[in-house]
Amino acid sequence: MEVCIAYLRGKPIMLELRDGIAYLDNEPQPIKYLDEAKLQEFSDSIRAIPYSADPGYEALVNSKRAAFIVTLIGSAVGEECVSRLTHILDHVHYDVLEYLGETGEEDA
């Protein structure tokens, strides 16, 4: 099973399980306790959000993605994997903050 956990610069970041091993954009990652059921639960939570062209839809999807990425970080092993997931989380979180108008750039 493969799911999109973020978009960076317009490119989807895909998380996939192959033979019990997590792959992030086709690169194996040491993420413990990740299984098909957790990926399916995340996918179902995204699909449960009724699609809308409203920017709030993307913000809600990104907030779900951020929460999922946080759980991945909690199960990640090794500095490189944690760093990559944190980088992805930063982008997803920024997109939510941007929708909420809380990036701090509006005061500049």
N, C-alpha and C positions, 0 to 999 in steps of 0.2 A: 504494500500500500504506500502511496505517495501523497503528500499534502504540501500545500504552499503555506509557509509560515511567515512570509514577508515579501515585500517588493523593495529592492534596492536599486535606485536609478532606473526604475521601470522594468527591471529584470526580476522574475519570480525566484525566490529562494525555496527550493524544494527539499523536504525531509522525507526520507524513504527508509523502510526496514527491509533488509534482504537477509534472509537466514538468521534473523535475530540481531543483526548488526545495523546500527543507524548510519545512514549516509546523508550528508548535507551537501547538496549539489554534486552528487556522485563521489564525494570524498568520505571515507569511513570516519566516524567520530565515536569516541569513547563515552557514550551516554548509557548509564545503567538504568535498569528497570523500565525501559521503554519497550512496549509491546504493541501488537496490532490493535488490541482493545483500546489503548490510550490514544493511538492515532485516529481510530474510528470515532471515539468520543469527541476528540477535538474537531474532526471533520464534520460530524453531526451538529456540533454547537455552532459552527459557521453556517452550515446549510439551514439551520433553524431560523436564521435572521432573514426576514422577508427582504428581498432585493429592492433597492430604491436608488434612483439616480441622485438623491440628496446626499450631500457630503457627509451627513451624519451616519449614513450607512457604512461608509469606509472607516469612519472613526470608531464605530462600534465593532466592526470586524477586526480592526487593528488593536482594539483594547482586548479582545478575546485572544488574538495572536500574542500580544504582550504577556498576558497571564500564562499562556501555554509555554512561551519561551522561558519565563521565570522558572517554571517547573523543570524544564530541560536543563537550565543552568544548575539547579539544585542536584541534578543527577549526573552532571557532566564530570568527567575525570580528566585532569590535566589542564594546565594553564592555557594552552593553545585553543582547546575546545571551548573553555569558559570564555576566553577573550573573544572568540569568533561569535559565540552566541550573544555575548554582551554587546558587541558592535551591532548586531542585527536588532537586538532589543532597543538600543539607543535610537535607531532610525524609526522603528515602529512607534515607540513612545513619543518621539518628536512629532510624528504625523498626527497623533491623537492630541498632543498639546497645541499643535498648530490649529487644528479644528476648534479647539476650545479657546483659542486666542491667548494662550498662556506661555508663549515662547519667550517673552521678554523683549522681542524685537520691535514690538509696536510702540515701545517707549523711546526707542532710539531716534 
